[in-house]
C-alpha cells in the first residue's frame, strides 16, 4: 500500500464516520452528542473501511495478520503501558496551553462538548471515549494502515505517514499537535514490538490516567493541572520505555 493510497483510506474512514453520525442524528436528533452513539459509529465505520481495504489489498491474507494482531513479548507489555501513561501529563498540559492560547471560537462546538458531557454517564464516557474508540483507531492506523505502508516503504516514512494521518483525523487543529506527537510514539511501539497490541496497550494506559479519576467522581469539566515533577517524571518514564521497547522484540 502506497502512502497516497493510505491517505485516501484515512480520508474514507473520516468521511464514513461523519456520514454515520449524520445519519444517526437524522434518525434520532441529539445522537451526535451521545458518546455511545459516536463510539458505535466509529466502530461501524472502521469495520466497513477495514473490510474494504482487505478485499482490495489483501483478499487472501488472514484478518489477524492484516491487522497486525501478533503475539507480544512479555517485556513489551509494561513498557507499552509505561509509555502511554507517562505521556499523558505532558500531552494534557500541552493541550491546555494550546486551548488557553487559542480558545475554541465555534460556540456550537463548545456547546456540543458541554451537551456530550452532561448527557453521558461516567462509565459510558470512559468506556466509549477512552477504550472503544482508541482501540478502533489503533486497529486502523497502527494495524492495517501501518502494516500496509510498511510493506512498501521504509520505517521512517511509515511512522511519519501514519502519524500525520492519525493527527489529521481529529479535525480539530487544537488537538492535532499532541495527536501527532502521540502518533509518533504509538507508531514506534508498533514498529519495535511488531504487533498492534503494544500501541493498543499504550492507548488504554494513556486514557486510564484521565479515566480513573473520572470514575472516582472527578468533575468532568474540571481543569486538571499536573505538577511540573509529574510532567517531567512521566515524560522521562515514557522516553525510557520507548527506548527500551527494542529489547526482546518478537518478529513475525
Rosetta blueprint (number, residue, H / E / L):
1 X L
2 X L
3 X H
4 X H
5 X H
6 X H
7 X H
8 X H
9 X H
10 X H
11 X H
12 X H
13 X H
14 X H
15 X H
16 X H
17 X H
18 X H
19 X H
20 X H
21 X H
22 X H
23 X H
24 X H
25 X H
26 X H
27 X H
28 X L
29 X L
30 X L
31 X H
32 X H
33 X H
34 X L
35 X H
36 X H
37 X H
38 X H
39 X H
40 X H
41 X H
42 X H
43 X H
44 X H
45 X H
46 X H
47 X H
48 X H
49 X H
50 X H
51 X H
52 X H
53 X H
54 X H
55 X H
56 X H
57 X H
58 X L
59 X L
60 X L
61 X L
62 X L
63 X H
64 X H
65 X H
66 X H
67 X L
68 X L
69 X L
70 X L
71 X L
72 X L
73 X L
74 X H
75 X H
76 X H
77 X H
78 X H
79 X H
80 X H
81 X H
82 X H
83 X H
84 X H
85 X H
86 X H
87 X H
88 X H
89 X H
90 X H
91 X H
92 X H
93 X H
94 X H
95 X H
96 X H
97 X H
98 X H
99 X H
100 X H
101 X H
102 X L
103 X L
104 X L
105 X L
106 X L
107 X H
108 X H
109 X H
110 X H
111 X H
112 X H
113 X H
114 X H
115 X H
116 X H
117 X H
118 X H
119 X H
120 X L
121 X L
122 X H
123 X H
124 X H
125 X H
126 X H
127 X H
128 X H
129 X H
130 X H
131 X H
132 X H
133 X H
134 X H
135 X H
136 X H
137 X H
138 X H
139 X H
140 X H
141 X H
142 X H
143 X H
144 X H
145 X H
146 X H
147 X H
148 X H
149 X H
150 X H
151 X L
152 X L
153 X L
154 X L
155 X H
156 X H
157 X H
158 X H
159 X H
160 X H
161 X H
162 X H
163 X H
164 X H
165 X H
166 X H
167 X H
168 X H
169 X L
170 X L
171 X L
172 X L
173 X H
174 X H
175 X H
176 X H
177 X H
178 X H
179 X H
180 X H
181 X H
182 X H
183 X H
184 X H
185 X H
186 X H
187 X H
188 X H
189 X H
190 X H
191 X H
192 X H
193 X H
194 X L
195 X L
196 X H
197 X H
198 X H
199 X H
200 X H
201 X H
202 X H
203 X H
204 X H
205 X H
206 X H
207 X H
208 X H
209 X H
210 X H
211 X H
212 X H
213 X H
214 X H
215 X H
216 X L
217 X L
218 X L
219 X L
220 X L
221 X L
222 X L
223 X L
224 X L
225 X L
226 X L
227 X L
228 X H
229 X H
230 X H
231 X H
232 X H
233 X H
234 X H
235 X H
236 X H
237 X H
238 X H
239 X H
240 X H
241 X H
242 X H
243 X H
244 X H
245 X L
246 X L
247 X L
248 X L
249 X L
250 X L
251 X L
252 X L
